[in-house]
Amino acid sequence: MAVIQRIKKPTTRKGKKALLAKEPKPIEGPKQCLFMQGRNPSERTRKLLKDIYNLKKPDAAYLSRKNDFVPFEDASLIEKLCNKKDAAIFGVGSHSKKRPHNIIFGRTFNYGILDMIELGADKYKAMSEFQNVKVLAGIKPCLLFNGPAWDLNQDLKRLKCLFTDYFHREKVETIRLQGLEHVLSFTATDSGEIYFRSYRILLKKSGQRTPRIELEEIGPSIDFKLRRTKLASDDLYKEACKIPRELKPIKKKNISRDAFGSKMGRIHMGKQDINRLQTRKMKGLKKTPEERKQMLMNKKKAKKAAKAAQINDVA
Amino acid sequence: MEIVNEILDREQKKAEKYKPIIVDKHLEVEFDIGTLLAYDSNDLDTKLLNSNTDEYLQSLARDNTQLLLNKVWELPTERIEEAIVVRLPPPTTVLPRAKPVPKPRPLTKWEEFAKAKGINKKKKDKLQWDEQLQKWVPLFGFKKAAAEKEKNWLIEVPQNVDPMTDMYEKKASEKSEKVAKNELQRLKNIARARKVKIPRVGLPVTSDKASANQLATAATVAKASTASLGKFQDKLPKEKEARGKGVHELIPGKERKRKAPIPTPQAEKEHNLNVLDNILNKRPKIDMDKAVARHINTEQIQ
């Protein structure tokens, strides 16, 4: 739609298609993710982002070039790159004396920063250090959030939503039971520590239909520390969370259920036409022959008068 | 009694072989099965977390995963292409979108008018039979230009036109003018949709020689185009202000008349029928005095 609203028309069909693909749609696909390096990224942040990139792989891009910028001061580069790559979430790694092993997770809305959360990677064990079988790429993981802090702290609340956005992959309608083999666990303490762990699910027999779950750690395992945050204003966040009209369930009017669960409907009747109402026929209300004659005469007279008027008009 | 005990024993042994799938939690764990998410708001065991972090986290994750997957396994299953799948309920966590919800495209001026008038777009056939060429010619696009060229190998110069004019050139310029007009209208529509104020277009240059009316309009517009809207400009002895249709709108500072809104089809029909009725029901007015006088006059002459 905005393609038509552009002042400069796309010159080629291919160009037009590319622009159309970038247009906002009512139902969006999985969000694309960008990983990039800030000023002086450390080996740890580089590896960490690469690991997360591996977890997110089909919907992510890893940019290995160093960028001399500080996202919390000027995020225009992120906005520009997100626009270019049509991405909506990003991760930036940097390292300084003041903020060692700094990771910034964030997302954009309409190519502008929505929120950014800075985390320090205190401890980190890479995926490659766990010597075992990994999960298939592109699999939908189970997400676990442990600890009451996720709901009490406003920053953590947003971080929980951000992590869900990061790793939930895509809205699906059906899922293969055997394909449930990856768990991401996020545990938050009151002091702002966040433990990120990743496990592979092993389904064991339990003598029942539901299997017994065993877990095997596959990495990466990261201990984050919450640092600075830059959260979206309530207005912007509300606008970003807007559900398009196409997806809203259509409300059925005038249907309710009572305490016993039986369906009740309210019907609206039109206005009743009393003149056409069939009342009881009675001999006393019948017209006499004289009355009927009079009525016929009246009708004839009226007809004649109408005809005469018509002839007059024509003449 | 012995048999019962035996069976119970056997069952117990069977059960011992497997580890339990039931997990006890102090507070209920919240689930969002649609996104495969579980939120455990129970307090963490700080002592264990600090001393034996990894093992504690793994056991915690195992318990919560067990709870989550117990819920998933309860869902109705289906078989799709040799795989057993479960149908997930719609997710309850609301995640922000990447781009804003698309707005419907604003209507163009013509579309607005057509909607008000109830004009529907008629579908035209892509090919049309050309009597002259005796073949099907596309309405536009591929092969249309070639057909046009074949058809117009000769163009007659009409009688009212200078015989030396190049009709091909004329046709081409007409076409390019149409394209330019279309483009201008497209831009105007965009400007209207974005609520951008565009400068009013001055006098249209229709030919190399402007008419007296156009010149008068141009002079009036130029005079009024000062900061004080031409209030302090001197006037010539017999100067007249330009008048005519559409001139008023061009002069800066003049109040613009508001256009009447486009009537609805019903209103328009009613109005037209009223006019028709007025005409049909017209009766000649009889001036009795005049008629009598005339009658007397004719009689006297006789």
Boltz contact constraints between the chains, C-beta under 6 A:
constraints:
  - contact:
      token1: [A, 1]
      token2: [B, 105]
      max_distance: 6.0
  - contact:
      token1: [A, 5]
      token2: [B, 190]
      max_distance: 6.0
  - contact:
      token1: [A, 24]
      token2: [B, 99]
      max_distance: 6.0
  - contact:
      token1: [A, 24]
      token2: [B, 100]
      max_distance: 6.0
  - contact:
      token1: [A, 24]
      token2: [B, 102]
      max_distance: 6.0
  - contact:
      token1: [A, 28]
      token2: [B, 98]
      max_distance: 6.0
  - contact:
      token1: [A, 31]
      token2: [B, 98]
      max_distance: 6.0
  - contact:
      token1: [A, 88]
      token2: [B, 98]
      max_distance: 6.0
  - contact:
      token1: [A, 109]
      token2: [B, 96]
      max_distance: 6.0
  - contact:
      token1: [A, 110]
      token2: [B, 99]
      max_distance: 6.0
  - contact:
      token1: [A, 110]
      token2: [B, 100]
      max_distance: 6.0
  - contact:
      token1: [A, 142]
      token2: [B, 36]
      max_distance: 6.0
  - contact:
      token1: [A, 142]
      token2: [B, 68]
      max_distance: 6.0
  - contact:
      token1: [A, 143]
      token2: [B, 37]
      max_distance: 6.0
  - contact:
      token1: [A, 144]
      token2: [B, 38]
      max_distance: 6.0
  - contact:
      token1: [A, 144]
      token2: [B, 61]
      max_distance: 6.0
  - contact:
      token1: [A, 144]
      token2: [B, 64]
      max_distance: 6.0
  - contact:
      token1: [A, 145]
      token2: [B, 39]
      max_distance: 6.0
  - contact:
      token1: [A, 146]
      token2: [B, 40]
      max_distance: 6.0
  - contact:
      token1: [A, 146]
      token2: [B, 60]
      max_distance: 6.0
  - contact:
      token1: [A, 147]
      token2: [B, 44]
      max_distance: 6.0
  - contact:
      token1: [A, 148]
      token2: [B, 41]
      max_distance: 6.0
  - contact:
      token1: [A, 164]
      token2: [B, 93]
      max_distance: 6.0
  - contact:
      token1: [A, 165]
      token2: [B, 95]
      max_distance: 6.0
  - contact:
      token1: [A, 168]
      token2: [B, 35]
      max_distance: 6.0
  - contact:
      token1: [A, 174]
      token2: [B, 85]
      max_distance: 6.0
  - contact:
      token1: [A, 174]
      token2: [B, 87]
      max_distance: 6.0
  - contact:
      token1: [A, 175]
      token2: [B, 88]
      max_distance: 6.0
  - contact:
      token1: [A, 176]
      token2: [B, 83]
      max_distance: 6.0
  - contact:
      token1: [A, 176]
      token2: [B, 85]
      max_distance: 6.0
  - contact:
      token1: [A, 177]
      token2: [B, 84]
      max_distance: 6.0
  - contact:
      token1: [A, 183]
      token2: [B, 65]
      max_distance: 6.0
  - contact:
      token1: [A, 185]
      token2: [B, 61]
      max_distance: 6.0
  - contact:
      token1: [A, 187]
      token2: [B, 57]
      max_distance: 6.0
  - contact:
      token1: [A, 195]
      token2: [B, 57]
      max_distance: 6.0
  - contact:
      token1: [A, 197]
      token2: [B, 57]
      max_distance: 6.0
  - contact:
      token1: [A, 199]
      token2: [B, 61]
      max_distance: 6.0
  - contact:
      token1: [A, 206]
      token2: [B, 18]
      max_distance: 6.0
  - contact:
      token1: [A, 206]
      token2: [B, 21]
      max_distance: 6.0
  - contact:
      token1: [A, 207]
      token2: [B, 18]
      max_distance: 6.0
  - contact:
      token1: [A, 210]
      token2: [B, 21]
      max_distance: 6.0
  - contact:
      token1: [A, 210]
      token2: [B, 70]
      max_distance: 6.0
  - contact:
      token1: [A, 210]
      token2: [B, 73]
      max_distance: 6.0
  - contact:
      token1: [A, 212]
      token2: [B, 19]
      max_distance: 6.0
  - contact:
      token1: [A, 212]
      token2: [B, 21]
      max_distance: 6.0
  - contact:
      token1: [A, 213]
      token2: [B, 65]
      max_distance: 6.0
  - contact:
      token1: [A, 213]
      token2: [B, 66]
      max_distance: 6.0
  - contact:
      token1: [A, 213]
      token2: [B, 69]
      max_distance: 6.0
  - contact:
      token1: [A, 215]
      token2: [B, 58]
      max_distance: 6.0
  - contact:
      token1: [A, 215]
      token2: [B, 61]
      max_distance: 6.0
  - contact:
      token1: [A, 215]
      token2: [B, 62]
      max_distance: 6.0
  - contact:
      token1: [A, 240]
      token2: [B, 96]
      max_distance: 6.0
  - contact:
      token1: [A, 240]
      token2: [B, 97]
      max_distance: 6.0
  - contact:
      token1: [A, 241]
      token2: [B, 94]
      max_distance: 6.0
  - contact:
      token1: [A, 241]
      token2: [B, 96]
      max_distance: 6.0
  - contact:
      token1: [A, 242]
      token2: [B, 101]
      max_distance: 6.0
  - contact:
      token1: [A, 244]
      token2: [B, 101]
      max_distance: 6.0
